[in-house]
Amino acid sequence: MTEILIGQDATDPNNATVLPQTAEEKAKQLPQPSGYRILCAIPDIEDKYESGIVKADITLQHEELLTTVLFVVKLGPDCFKDPSRFPSGPWCKEGDFILVRPHAGTRLKIHGREFRIINDDSVEGVVEDPRGISRK
């Protein structure tokens, strides 16, 4: 495996940053959400319609941008801790698919994959199987 070096002097290993190569190394680069925030991944978007027609790139971008289904990756340390706001306990947990409003949260890309950081009170519901759910 070849290391990819970046920095001021990529030829000097002591003065360069090594980019992650494996999925495990990339996973370690995910940010830890702070406070009451939740790190979510955008589920993979189907690249074809049910009829088999391939979707245009702009259509895929719009579906990713406006998705209402997210996958919970990490919870911040203060998520769902306020008993007055969450009297029945947490609304979701890591590994859940959740429903949110379109445009919710802060969007970021890590290694070409779209993520969002949302507030804990942005969760509108939990779904077992997100397939078939789309924005109206």
N, CA, C and O atoms as CSV, one atom per row, in Angstrom:
chain,resi,resn,atom,element,x,y,z
A,1,MET,N,N,0.840,-1.171,0.000
A,1,MET,CA,C,0.000,0.000,0.000
A,1,MET,C,C,0.888,1.238,0.000
A,1,MET,O,O,1.817,1.342,0.801
A,2,THR,N,N,0.600,2.180,-0.904
A,2,THR,CA,C,1.360,3.400,-1.020
A,2,THR,C,C,0.713,4.483,-0.183
A,2,THR,O,O,-0.502,4.672,-0.238
A,3,GLU,N,N,1.517,5.196,0.594
A,3,GLU,CA,C,0.986,6.297,1.392
A,3,GLU,C,C,0.879,7.534,0.518
A,3,GLU,O,O,1.737,7.781,-0.329
A,4,ILE,N,N,-0.151,8.291,0.721
A,4,ILE,CA,C,-0.319,9.560,0.029
A,4,ILE,C,C,0.020,10.654,1.027
A,4,ILE,O,O,-0.607,10.754,2.082
A,5,LEU,N,N,1.001,11.463,0.701
A,5,LEU,CA,C,1.451,12.509,1.603
A,5,LEU,C,C,1.000,13.874,1.095
A,5,LEU,O,O,1.049,14.155,-0.102
A,6,ILE,N,N,0.565,14.704,2.015
A,6,ILE,CA,C,0.241,16.083,1.682
A,6,ILE,C,C,0.911,16.983,2.706
A,6,ILE,O,O,1.351,16.506,3.752
A,7,GLY,N,N,0.994,18.233,2.433
A,7,GLY,CA,C,1.589,19.167,3.380
A,7,GLY,C,C,2.555,20.084,2.667
A,7,GLY,O,O,2.620,20.110,1.438
A,8,GLN,N,N,3.312,20.843,3.457
A,8,GLN,CA,C,4.239,21.802,2.867
A,8,GLN,C,C,5.321,21.112,2.055
A,8,GLN,O,O,5.685,21.580,0.976
A,9,ASP,N,N,5.834,20.006,2.565
A,9,ASP,CA,C,6.878,19.275,1.846
A,9,ASP,C,C,6.532,17.794,1.873
A,9,ASP,O,O,6.915,17.074,2.796
A,10,ALA,N,N,5.809,17.346,0.862
A,10,ALA,CA,C,5.346,15.962,0.810
A,10,ALA,C,C,6.491,14.971,0.632
A,10,ALA,O,O,6.303,13.771,0.828
A,11,THR,N,N,7.675,15.458,0.264
A,11,THR,CA,C,8.809,14.553,0.109
A,11,THR,C,C,9.467,14.258,1.455
A,11,THR,O,O,10.223,13.294,1.574
A,12,ASP,N,N,9.189,15.078,2.468
A,12,ASP,CA,C,9.752,14.879,3.805
A,12,ASP,C,C,8.686,14.284,4.706
A,12,ASP,O,O,7.796,15.015,5.140
A,13,PRO,N,N,8.731,12.970,5.014
A,13,PRO,CA,C,7.709,12.314,5.836
A,13,PRO,C,C,7.529,12.944,7.212
A,13,PRO,O,O,6.464,12.807,7.814
A,14,ASN,N,N,8.539,13.626,7.716
A,14,ASN,CA,C,8.421,14.270,9.025
A,14,ASN,C,C,7.621,15.557,8.975
A,14,ASN,O,O,7.206,16.074,10.012
A,15,ASN,N,N,7.402,16.079,7.777
A,15,ASN,CA,C,6.727,17.363,7.632
A,15,ASN,C,C,5.498,17.235,6.731
A,15,ASN,O,O,5.142,18.193,6.045
A,16,ALA,N,N,4.846,16.075,6.718
A,16,ALA,CA,C,3.700,15.864,5.844
A,16,ALA,C,C,2.608,15.101,6.581
A,16,ALA,O,O,2.872,14.424,7.575
A,17,THR,N,N,1.397,15.216,6.095
A,17,THR,CA,C,0.251,14.492,6.639
A,17,THR,C,C,-0.025,13.293,5.751
A,17,THR,O,O,0.011,13.404,4.525
A,18,VAL,N,N,-0.298,12.150,6.360
A,18,VAL,CA,C,-0.599,10.941,5.599
A,18,VAL,C,C,-2.115,10.821,5.470
A,18,VAL,O,O,-2.830,10.820,6.472
A,19,LEU,N,N,-2.598,10.721,4.244
A,19,LEU,CA,C,-4.028,10.539,4.021
A,19,LEU,C,C,-4.410,9.083,4.287
A,19,LEU,O,O,-3.620,8.178,4.016
A,20,PRO,N,N,-5.600,8.853,4.809
A,20,PRO,CA,C,-6.019,7.480,5.092
A,20,PRO,C,C,-6.239,6.690,3.807
A,20,PRO,O,O,-6.683,7.236,2.797
A,21,GLN,N,N,-5.921,5.398,3.857
A,21,GLN,CA,C,-6.045,4.538,2.686
A,21,GLN,C,C,-7.181,3.532,2.824
A,21,GLN,O,O,-7.887,3.258,1.853
A,22,THR,N,N,-7.362,2.983,4.016
A,22,THR,CA,C,-8.349,1.924,4.206
A,22,THR,C,C,-9.661,2.497,4.742
A,22,THR,O,O,-9.703,3.627,5.228
A,23,ALA,N,N,-10.723,1.711,4.650
A,23,ALA,CA,C,-12.022,2.132,5.176
A,23,ALA,C,C,-11.939,2.371,6.675
A,23,ALA,O,O,-12.570,3.292,7.192
A,24,GLU,N,N,-11.168,1.554,7.376
A,24,GLU,CA,C,-11.018,1.717,8.824
A,24,GLU,C,C,-10.328,3.040,9.153
A,24,GLU,O,O,-10.750,3.753,10.064
A,25,GLU,N,N,-9.266,3.370,8.412
A,25,GLU,CA,C,-8.576,4.645,8.639
A,25,GLU,C,C,-9.486,5.823,8.323
A,25,GLU,O,O,-9.475,6.830,9.032
A,26,LYS,N,N,-10.272,5.700,7.262
A,26,LYS,CA,C,-11.201,6.768,6.896
A,26,LYS,C,C,-12.274,6.946,7.964
A,26,LYS,O,O,-12.657,8.076,8.266
A,27,ALA,N,N,-12.767,5.847,8.543
A,27,ALA,CA,C,-13.791,5.928,9.578
A,27,ALA,C,C,-13.280,6.667,10.805
A,27,ALA,O,O,-14.042,7.356,11.484
A,28,LYS,N,N,-11.994,6.524,11.087
A,28,LYS,CA,C,-11.406,7.215,12.235
A,28,LYS,C,C,-11.348,8.721,12.016
A,28,LYS,O,O,-11.189,9.476,12.974
A,29,GLN,N,N,-11.472,9.164,10.780
A,29,GLN,CA,C,-11.415,10.591,10.474
A,29,GLN,C,C,-12.750,11.288,10.663
A,29,GLN,O,O,-12.812,12.515,10.590
A,30,LEU,N,N,-13.818,10.543,10.902
A,30,LEU,CA,C,-15.120,11.173,11.078
A,30,LEU,C,C,-15.082,12.063,12.311
A,30,LEU,O,O,-14.517,11.682,13.336
A,31,PRO,N,N,-15.678,13.241,12.217
A,31,PRO,CA,C,-15.669,14.139,13.374
A,31,PRO,C,C,-16.554,13.613,14.492
A,31,PRO,O,O,-17.565,12.958,14.241
A,32,GLN,N,N,-16.171,13.901,15.716
A,32,GLN,CA,C,-16.998,13.579,16.872
A,32,GLN,C,C,-17.945,14.762,17.071
A,32,GLN,O,O,-17.485,15.878,17.311
A,33,PRO,N,N,-19.261,14.542,16.975
A,33,PRO,CA,C,-20.176,15.668,17.163
A,33,PRO,C,C,-20.085,16.194,18.595
A,33,PRO,O,O,-19.937,15.424,19.543
A,34,SER,N,N,-20.175,17.503,18.734
A,34,SER,CA,C,-20.079,18.105,20.058
A,34,SER,C,C,-21.462,18.375,20.627
A,34,SER,O,O,-22.436,18.526,19.889
A,35,GLY,N,N,-21.533,18.433,21.935
A,35,GLY,CA,C,-22.765,18.808,22.616
A,35,GLY,C,C,-23.945,17.938,22.247
A,35,GLY,O,O,-23.888,16.712,22.338
A,36,TYR,N,N,-25.015,18.593,21.830
A,36,TYR,CA,C,-26.286,17.920,21.540
A,36,TYR,C,C,-26.451,17.618,20.054
A,36,TYR,O,O,-27.575,17.504,19.565
A,37,ARG,N,N,-25.347,17.489,19.341
A,37,ARG,CA,C,-25.427,17.274,17.894
A,37,ARG,C,C,-25.240,15.799,17.525
A,37,ARG,O,O,-24.670,15.011,18.280
A,38,ILE,N,N,-25.746,15.459,16.332
A,38,ILE,CA,C,-25.715,14.082,15.839
A,38,ILE,C,C,-25.039,14.071,14.473
A,38,ILE,O,O,-25.409,14.847,13.592
A,39,LEU,N,N,-24.052,13.198,14.291
A,39,LEU,CA,C,-23.417,13.014,12.990
A,39,LEU,C,C,-24.196,11.946,12.232
A,39,LEU,O,O,-24.376,10.832,12.725
A,40,CYS,N,N,-24.657,12.292,11.031
A,40,CYS,CA,C,-25.464,11.384,10.213
A,40,CYS,C,C,-24.850,11.238,8.830
A,40,CYS,O,O,-24.247,12.171,8.300
A,41,ALA,N,N,-25.011,10.067,8.261
A,41,ALA,CA,C,-24.591,9.808,6.882
A,41,ALA,C,C,-25.821,9.824,5.991
A,41,ALA,O,O,-26.923,9.485,6.423
A,42,ILE,N,N,-25.619,10.222,4.750
A,42,ILE,CA,C,-26.689,10.172,3.755
A,42,ILE,C,C,-26.700,8.757,3.179
A,42,ILE,O,O,-25.678,8.300,2.666
A,43,PRO,N,N,-27.825,8.058,3.252
A,43,PRO,CA,C,-27.867,6.722,2.641
A,43,PRO,C,C,-27.594,6.807,1.139
A,43,PRO,O,O,-27.825,7.843,0.514
A,44,ASP,N,N,-27.104,5.718,0.574
A,44,ASP,CA,C,-26.839,5.678,-0.867
A,44,ASP,C,C,-28.122,5.962,-1.635
A,44,ASP,O,O,-29.186,5.436,-1.311
A,45,ILE,N,N,-28.004,6.791,-2.644
A,45,ILE,CA,C,-29.121,7.152,-3.505
A,45,ILE,C,C,-29.117,6.206,-4.705
A,45,ILE,O,O,-28.070,5.973,-5.311
A,46,GLU,N,N,-30.282,5.662,-5.047
A,46,GLU,CA,C,-30.392,4.796,-6.220
A,46,GLU,C,C,-30.051,5.606,-7.472
A,46,GLU,O,O,-30.554,6.717,-7.644
A,47,ASP,N,N,-29.210,5.066,-8.339
A,47,ASP,CA,C,-28.806,5.801,-9.536
A,47,ASP,C,C,-29.721,5.559,-10.730
A,47,ASP,O,O,-29.499,6.107,-11.810
A,48,LYS,N,N,-30.764,4.725,-10.535
A,48,LYS,CA,C,-31.731,4.460,-11.606
A,48,LYS,C,C,-33.144,4.552,-11.044
A,48,LYS,O,O,-33.379,4.305,-9.861
A,49,TYR,N,N,-34.066,4.910,-11.910
A,49,TYR,CA,C,-35.484,4.858,-11.556
A,49,TYR,C,C,-35.943,3.405,-11.601
A,49,TYR,O,O,-35.238,2.544,-12.127
A,50,GLU,N,N,-37.124,3.133,-11.049
A,50,GLU,CA,C,-37.656,1.769,-11.070
A,50,GLU,C,C,-37.781,1.226,-12.492
A,50,GLU,O,O,-37.699,0.017,-12.711
A,51,SER,N,N,-37.979,2.123,-13.450
A,51,SER,CA,C,-38.125,1.710,-14.849
A,51,SER,C,C,-36.796,1.287,-15.476
A,51,SER,O,O,-36.773,0.689,-16.552
A,52,GLY,N,N,-35.675,1.606,-14.787
A,52,GLY,CA,C,-34.359,1.255,-15.313
A,52,GLY,C,C,-33.633,2.422,-15.955
A,52,GLY,O,O,-32.463,2.300,-16.317
A,53,ILE,N,N,-34.308,3.548,-16.101
A,53,ILE,CA,C,-33.677,4.727,-16.691
A,53,ILE,C,C,-32.679,5.304,-15.686
A,53,ILE,O,O,-32.983,5.447,-14.502
A,54,VAL,N,N,-31.480,5.631,-16.182
A,54,VAL,CA,C,-30.423,6.177,-15.339
A,54,VAL,C,C,-30.748,7.640,-15.001
A,54,VAL,O,O,-31.138,8.416,-15.873
A,55,LYS,N,N,-30.580,7.995,-13.736
A,55,LYS,CA,C,-30.836,9.369,-13.293
A,55,LYS,C,C,-29.679,10.273,-13.697
A,55,LYS,O,O,-28.525,9.847,-13.718
A,56,ALA,N,N,-29.994,11.509,-14.014
A,56,ALA,CA,C,-28.971,12.502,-14.341
A,56,ALA,C,C,-28.184,12.852,-13.071
A,56,ALA,O,O,-28.700,12.728,-11.960
A,57,ASP,N,N,-26.935,13.289,-13.246
A,57,ASP,CA,C,-26.100,13.664,-12.097
A,57,ASP,C,C,-26.765,14.742,-11.253
A,57,ASP,O,O,-26.710,14.684,-10.025
A,58,ILE,N,N,-27.387,15.716,-11.886
A,58,ILE,CA,C,-28.040,16.803,-11.134
A,58,ILE,C,C,-29.209,16.268,-10.320
A,58,ILE,O,O,-29.477,16.761,-9.225
A,59,THR,N,N,-29.902,15.273,-10.838
A,59,THR,CA,C,-31.006,14.644,-10.095
A,59,THR,C,C,-30.469,13.944,-8.852
A,59,THR,O,O,-31.054,14.053,-7.775
A,60,LEU,N,N,-29.362,13.230,-8.997
A,60,LEU,CA,C,-28.739,12.564,-7.852
A,60,LEU,C,C,-28.300,13.580,-6.803
A,60,LEU,O,O,-28.469,13.353,-5.605
A,61,GLN,N,N,-27.736,14.704,-7.255
A,61,GLN,CA,C,-27.298,15.747,-6.319
A,61,GLN,C,C,-28.490,16.335,-5.567
A,61,GLN,O,O,-28.403,16.568,-4.361
A,62,HIS,N,N,-29.588,16.575,-6.257
A,62,HIS,CA,C,-30.781,17.130,-5.616
A,62,HIS,C,C,-31.367,16.138,-4.610
A,62,HIS,O,O,-31.779,16.531,-3.518
A,63,GLU,N,N,-31.405,14.871,-4.970
A,63,GLU,CA,C,-31.935,13.869,-4.049
A,63,GLU,C,C,-31.073,13.767,-2.800
A,63,GLU,O,O,-31.594,13.606,-1.696
A,64,GLU,N,N,-29.758,13.858,-2.968
A,64,GLU,CA,C,-28.846,13.811,-1.826
A,64,GLU,C,C,-29.025,15.048,-0.951
A,64,GLU,O,O,-29.051,14.950,0.276
A,65,LEU,N,N,-29.147,16.200,-1.582
A,65,LEU,CA,C,-29.296,17.462,-0.859
A,65,LEU,C,C,-30.620,17.530,-0.101
A,65,LEU,O,O,-30.664,18.017,1.029
A,66,LEU,N,N,-31.689,17.049,-0.714
A,66,LEU,CA,C,-33.023,17.198,-0.145
A,66,LEU,C,C,-33.534,15.956,0.575
A,66,LEU,O,O,-34.715,15.890,0.917
A,67,THR,N,N,-32.675,14.978,0.812
A,67,THR,CA,C,-33.130,13.755,1.447
A,67,THR,C,C,-33.712,14.032,2.831
A,67,THR,O,O,-33.259,14.928,3.543
A,68,THR,N,N,-34.706,13.258,3.190
A,68,THR,CA,C,-35.301,13.371,4.517
A,68,THR,C,C,-34.936,12.175,5.386
A,68,THR,O,O,-35.349,12.106,6.543
A,69,VAL,N,N,-34.170,11.235,4.845
A,69,VAL,CA,C,-33.745,10.043,5.589
A,69,VAL,C,C,-32.233,10.117,5.806
A,69,VAL,O,O,-31.467,10.303,4.860
A,70,LEU,N,N,-31.820,9.969,7.055
A,70,LEU,CA,C,-30.402,9.964,7.408
A,70,LEU,C,C,-30.088,8.733,8.250
A,70,LEU,O,O,-30.977,8.150,8.871
A,71,PHE,N,N,-28.810,8.344,8.262
A,71,PHE,CA,C,-28.342,7.224,9.071
A,71,PHE,C,C,-27.508,7.783,10.219
A,71,PHE,O,O,-26.547,8.513,9.977
A,72,VAL,N,N,-27.852,7.457,11.455
A,72,VAL,CA,C,-27.156,7.985,12.634
A,72,VAL,C,C,-25.819,7.265,12.803
A,72,VAL,O,O,-25.772,6.049,12.992
A,73,VAL,N,N,-24.739,8.038,12.732
A,73,VAL,CA,C,-23.390,7.489,12.868
A,73,VAL,C,C,-22.874,7.655,14.296
A,73,VAL,O,O,-22.400,6.696,14.905
A,74,LYS,N,N,-22.968,8.881,14.831
A,74,LYS,CA,C,-22.462,9.165,16.175
A,74,LYS,C,C,-23.363,10.188,16.857
A,74,LYS,O,O,-23.892,11.097,16.218
A,75,LEU,N,N,-23.527,10.020,18.162
A,75,LEU,CA,C,-24.261,10.984,18.982
A,75,LEU,C,C,-23.271,11.799,19.800
A,75,LEU,O,O,-22.282,11.262,20.300
A,76,GLY,N,N,-23.534,13.091,19.936
A,76,GLY,CA,C,-22.717,13.934,20.795
A,76,GLY,C,C,-22.939,13.570,22.258
A,76,GLY,O,O,-23.923,12.906,22.582
A,77,PRO,N,N,-22.044,13.992,23.144
A,77,PRO,CA,C,-22.127,13.593,24.555
A,77,PRO,C,C,-23.361,14.123,25.288
A,77,PRO,O,O,-23.747,13.557,26.311
A,78,ASP,N,N,-23.981,15.177,24.800
A,78,ASP,CA,C,-25.130,15.766,25.490
A,78,ASP,C,C,-26.471,15.488,24.801
A,78,ASP,O,O,-27.490,16.061,25.184
A,79,CYS,N,N,-26.477,14.624,23.802
A,79,CYS,CA,C,-27.718,14.328,23.085
A,79,CYS,C,C,-28.766,13.740,24.019
A,79,CYS,O,O,-28.488,12.825,24.794
A,80,PHE,N,N,-29.957,14.275,23.931
A,80,PHE,CA,C,-31.138,13.764,24.645
A,80,PHE,C,C,-30.965,13.722,26.158
A,80,PHE,O,O,-31.639,12.936,26.825
A,81,LYS,N,N,-30.084,14.543,26.716
A,81,LYS,CA,C,-29.831,14.537,28.164
A,81,LYS,C,C,-30.802,15.413,28.944
A,81,LYS,O,O,-30.957,15.229,30.151
A,82,ASP,N,N,-31.458,16.357,28.284
A,82,ASP,CA,C,-32.356,17.287,28.973
A,82,ASP,C,C,-33.711,16.611,29.208
A,82,ASP,O,O,-34.470,16.426,28.257
A,83,PRO,N,N,-34.031,16.238,30.451
A,83,PRO,CA,C,-35.286,15.520,30.718
A,83,PRO,C,C,-36.539,16.363,30.474
A,83,PRO,O,O,-37.619,15.811,30.265
A,84,SER,N,N,-36.412,17.679,30.499
A,84,SER,CA,C,-37.591,18.513,30.222
A,84,SER,C,C,-37.923,18.517,28.729
A,84,SER,O,O,-39.090,18.645,28.357
A,85,ARG,N,N,-36.916,18.380,27.877
A,85,ARG,CA,C,-37.144,18.346,26.424
A,85,ARG,C,C,-37.374,16.932,25.919
A,85,ARG,O,O,-38.067,16.740,24.919
A,86,PHE,N,N,-36.808,15.946,26.589
A,86,PHE,CA,C,-36.906,14.548,26.159
A,86,PHE,C,C,-37.371,13.678,27.331
A,86,PHE,O,O,-36.625,12.812,27.787
A,87,PRO,N,N,-38.593,13.899,27.822
A,87,PRO,CA,C,-39.061,13.178,29.016
A,87,PRO,C,C,-39.175,11.663,28.824
A,87,PRO,O,O,-39.116,10.912,29.798
A,88,SER,N,N,-39.336,11.215,27.592
A,88,SER,CA,C,-39.445,9.775,27.353
A,88,SER,C,C,-38.101,9.158,26.960
A,88,SER,O,O,-38.046,7.981,26.604
A,89,GLY,N,N,-37.031,9.927,27.020
A,89,GLY,CA,C,-35.699,9.421,26.704
A,89,GLY,C,C,-35.267,9.754,25.286
A,89,GLY,O,O,-35.921,10.542,24.602
A,90,PRO,N,N,-34.162,9.152,24.840
A,90,PRO,CA,C,-33.615,9.448,23.508
A,90,PRO,C,C,-34.598,9.130,22.395
A,90,PRO,O,O,-35.353,8.161,22.469
A,91,TRP,N,N,-34.575,9.956,21.370
A,91,TRP,CA,C,-35.457,9.764,20.213
A,91,TRP,C,C,-34.859,8.801,19.198
A,91,TRP,O,O,-35.582,8.255,18.365
A,92,CYS,N,N,-33.536,8.584,19.255
A,92,CYS,CA,C,-32.876,7.656,18.333
A,92,CYS,C,C,-31.562,7.209,18.944
A,92,CYS,O,O,-31.151,7.706,19.993
A,93,LYS,N,N,-30.904,6.266,18.280
A,93,LYS,CA,C,-29.602,5.775,18.736
A,93,LYS,C,C,-28.706,5.563,17.517
A,93,LYS,O,O,-29.169,5.615,16.378
A,94,GLU,N,N,-27.429,5.326,17.767
A,94,GLU,CA,C,-26.503,5.044,16.669
A,94,GLU,C,C,-26.984,3.817,15.917
A,94,GLU,O,O,-27.374,2.818,16.520
A,95,GLY,N,N,-26.952,3.901,14.585
A,95,GLY,CA,C,-27.386,2.798,13.744
A,95,GLY,C,C,-28.824,2.909,13.264
A,95,GLY,O,O,-29.267,2.100,12.448
A,96,ASP,N,N,-29.564,3.907,13.761
A,96,ASP,CA,C,-30.952,4.108,13.329
A,96,ASP,C,C,-31.024,4.900,12.034
A,96,ASP,O,O,-30.144,5.710,11.742
A,97,PHE,N,N,-32.079,4.661,11.258
A,97,PHE,CA,C,-32.442,5.539,10.154
A,97,PHE,C,C,-33.482,6.499,10.718
A,97,PHE,O,O,-34.459,6.083,11.340
A,98,ILE,N,N,-33.256,7.780,10.490
A,98,ILE,CA,C,-34.161,8.777,11.038
A,98,ILE,C,C,-34.737,9.658,9.929
A,98,ILE,O,O,-34.184,9.752,8.834
A,99,LEU,N,N,-35.852,10.293,10.243
A,99,LEU,CA,C,-36.482,11.256,9.346
A,99,LEU,C,C,-36.198,12.653,9.871
A,99,LEU,O,O,-36.319,12.917,11.067
A,100,VAL,N,N,-35.818,13.549,8.960
A,100,VAL,CA,C,-35.567,14.951,9.289
A,100,VAL,C,C,-36.176,15.811,8.184
A,100,VAL,O,O,-36.615,15.291,7.158
A,101,ARG,N,N,-36.201,17.091,8.390
A,101,ARG,CA,C,-36.669,17.995,7.348
A,101,ARG,C,C,-35.579,18.167,6.286
A,101,ARG,O,O,-34.390,18.086,6.592
A,102,PRO,N,N,-35.995,18.407,5.031
A,102,PRO,CA,C,-34.983,18.681,3.995
A,102,PRO,C,C,-34.135,19.882,4.402
A,102,PRO,O,O,-34.647,20.799,5.044
A,103,HIS,N,N,-32.904,19.899,4.059
A,103,HIS,CA,C,-31.940,20.961,4.367
A,103,HIS,C,C,-31.547,21.009,5.834
A,103,HIS,O,O,-30.844,21.938,6.231
A,104,ALA,N,N,-31.966,20.049,6.665
A,104,ALA,CA,C,-31.625,20.067,8.083
A,104,ALA,C,C,-30.124,19.870,8.264
A,104,ALA,O,O,-29.505,19.066,7.567
A,105,GLY,N,N,-29.557,20.596,9.185
A,105,GLY,CA,C,-28.180,20.386,9.600
A,105,GLY,C,C,-27.113,21.030,8.745
A,105,GLY,O,O,-27.384,21.736,7.773
A,106,THR,N,N,-25.900,20.755,9.146
A,106,THR,CA,C,-24.708,21.244,8.461
A,106,THR,C,C,-24.204,20.140,7.546
A,106,THR,O,O,-23.959,19.019,7.992
A,107,ARG,N,N,-24.049,20.459,6.259
A,107,ARG,CA,C,-23.604,19.472,5.279
A,107,ARG,C,C,-22.086,19.489,5.177
A,107,ARG,O,O,-21.463,20.550,5.208
A,108,LEU,N,N,-21.489,18.283,5.052
A,108,LEU,CA,C,-20.057,18.187,4.812
A,108,LEU,C,C,-19.770,16.911,4.043
A,108,LEU,O,O,-20.517,15.936,4.126
A,109,LYS,N,N,-18.680,16.931,3.295
A,109,LYS,CA,C,-18.248,15.744,2.552
A,109,LYS,C,C,-16.926,15.288,3.124
A,109,LYS,O,O,-16.021,16.087,3.367
A,110,ILE,N,N,-16.829,13.965,3.339
A,110,ILE,CA,C,-15.593,13.366,3.810
A,110,ILE,C,C,-15.293,12.206,2.879
A,110,ILE,O,O,-16.070,11.255,2.795
A,111,HIS,N,N,-14.172,12.281,2.181
A,111,HIS,CA,C,-13.771,11.258,1.207
A,111,HIS,C,C,-14.881,10.986,0.203
A,111,HIS,O,O,-15.155,9.834,-0.132
A,112,GLY,N,N,-15.524,12.060,-0.278
A,112,GLY,CA,C,-16.548,11.948,-1.313
A,112,GLY,C,C,-17.910,11.505,-0.816
A,112,GLY,O,O,-18.836,11.357,-1.614
A,113,ARG,N,N,-18.053,11.292,0.473
A,113,ARG,CA,C,-19.329,10.842,1.043
A,113,ARG,C,C,-19.984,11.992,1.793
A,113,ARG,O,O,-19.323,12.705,2.549
A,114,GLU,N,N,-21.291,12.172,1.583
A,114,GLU,CA,C,-22.037,13.269,2.207
A,114,GLU,C,C,-22.464,12.898,3.626
A,114,GLU,O,O,-22.977,11.806,3.873
A,115,PHE,N,N,-22.241,13.830,4.552
A,115,PHE,CA,C,-22.666,13.693,5.941
A,115,PHE,C,C,-23.406,14.962,6.348
A,115,PHE,O,O,-23.305,15.996,5.687
A,116,ARG,N,N,-24.144,14.866,7.440
A,116,ARG,CA,C,-24.777,16.036,8.039
A,116,ARG,C,C,-24.608,15.978,9.545
A,116,ARG,O,O,-24.593,14.901,10.140
A,117,ILE,N,N,-24.483,17.132,10.144
A,117,ILE,CA,C,-24.507,17.254,11.595
A,117,ILE,C,C,-25.786,18.000,11.935
A,117,ILE,O,O,-25.979,19.143,11.521
A,118,ILE,N,N,-26.667,17.339,12.699
A,118,ILE,CA,C,-27.967,17.917,13.046
A,118,ILE,C,C,-28.103,18.045,14.559
A,118,ILE,O,O,-27.347,17.421,15.304
A,119,ASN,N,N,-29.050,18.840,15.012
A,119,ASN,CA,C,-29.361,18.960,16.432
A,119,ASN,C,C,-30.230,17.781,16.856
A,119,ASN,O,O,-30.970,17.225,16.043
A,120,ASP,N,N,-30.141,17.404,18.117
A,120,ASP,CA,C,-30.912,16.255,18.598
A,120,ASP,C,C,-32.416,16.450,18.458
A,120,ASP,O,O,-33.146,15.475,18.282
A,121,ASP,N,N,-32.890,17.682,18.531
A,121,ASP,CA,C,-34.333,17.912,18.409
A,121,ASP,C,C,-34.800,18.033,16.956
A,121,ASP,O,O,-35.961,18.354,16.705
A,122,SER,N,N,-33.903,17.778,15.996
A,122,SER,CA,C,-34.278,17.774,14.581
A,122,SER,C,C,-34.832,16.429,14.132
A,122,SER,O,O,-35.368,16.311,13.030
A,123,VAL,N,N,-34.702,15.412,14.987
A,123,VAL,CA,C,-35.193,14.077,14.648
A,123,VAL,C,C,-36.715,14.104,14.659
A,123,VAL,O,O,-37.328,14.453,15.668
A,124,GLU,N,N,-37.325,13.735,13.531
A,124,GLU,CA,C,-38.787,13.746,13.425
A,124,GLU,C,C,-39.374,12.349,13.525
A,124,GLU,O,O,-40.576,12.202,13.745
A,125,GLY,N,N,-38.550,11.321,13.368
A,125,GLY,CA,C,-39.033,9.951,13.473
A,125,GLY,C,C,-37.916,8.971,13.193
A,125,GLY,O,O,-36.869,9.336,12.658
A,126,VAL,N,N,-38.147,7.732,13.558
A,126,VAL,CA,C,-37.208,6.637,13.298
A,126,VAL,C,C,-37.927,5.633,12.407
A,126,VAL,O,O,-39.099,5.327,12.625
A,127,VAL,N,N,-37.221,5.123,11.404
A,127,VAL,CA,C,-37.807,4.126,10.507
A,127,VAL,C,C,-36.919,2.888,10.482
A,127,VAL,O,O,-35.694,2.992,10.537
A,128,GLU,N,N,-37.540,1.727,10.400
A,128,GLU,CA,C,-36.778,0.489,10.339
A,128,GLU,C,C,-36.167,0.269,8.961
A,128,GLU,O,O,-35.020,-0.162,8.845
A,129,ASP,N,N,-36.939,0.567,7.913
A,129,ASP,CA,C,-36.488,0.334,6.548
A,129,ASP,C,C,-36.740,1.595,5.729
A,129,ASP,O,O,-37.892,1.905,5.424
A,130,PRO,N,N,-35.698,2.321,5.369
A,130,PRO,CA,C,-35.891,3.581,4.652
A,130,PRO,C,C,-36.197,3.437,3.178
A,130,PRO,O,O,-36.521,4.423,2.516
A,131,ARG,N,N,-36.100,2.218,2.644
A,131,ARG,CA,C,-36.375,2.038,1.210
A,131,ARG,C,C,-37.823,2.401,0.926
A,131,ARG,O,O,-38.732,2.027,1.667
A,132,GLY,N,N,-38.015,3.114,-0.125
A,132,GLY,CA,C,-39.366,3.511,-0.516
A,132,GLY,C,C,-39.800,4.838,0.054
A,132,GLY,O,O,-40.829,5.373,-0.361
A,133,ILE,N,N,-39.044,5.395,1.001
A,133,ILE,CA,C,-39.380,6.709,1.558
A,133,ILE,C,C,-38.714,7.766,0.699
A,133,ILE,O,O,-37.506,7.721,0.465
A,134,SER,N,N,-39.505,8.713,0.232
A,134,SER,CA,C,-38.950,9.805,-0.562
A,134,SER,C,C,-39.655,11.096,-0.182
A,134,SER,O,O,-40.732,11.092,0.415
A,135,ARG,N,N,-39.028,12.177,-0.540
A,135,ARG,CA,C,-39.582,13.499,-0.276
A,135,ARG,C,C,-40.681,13.754,-1.276
A,135,ARG,O,O,-40.537,13.431,-2.455
A,136,LYS,N,N,-41.763,14.320,-0.832
A,136,LYS,CA,C,-42.885,14.589,-1.729
A,136,LYS,C,C,-42.631,15.784,-2.588
A,136,LYS,O,O,-43.478,16.150,-3.403
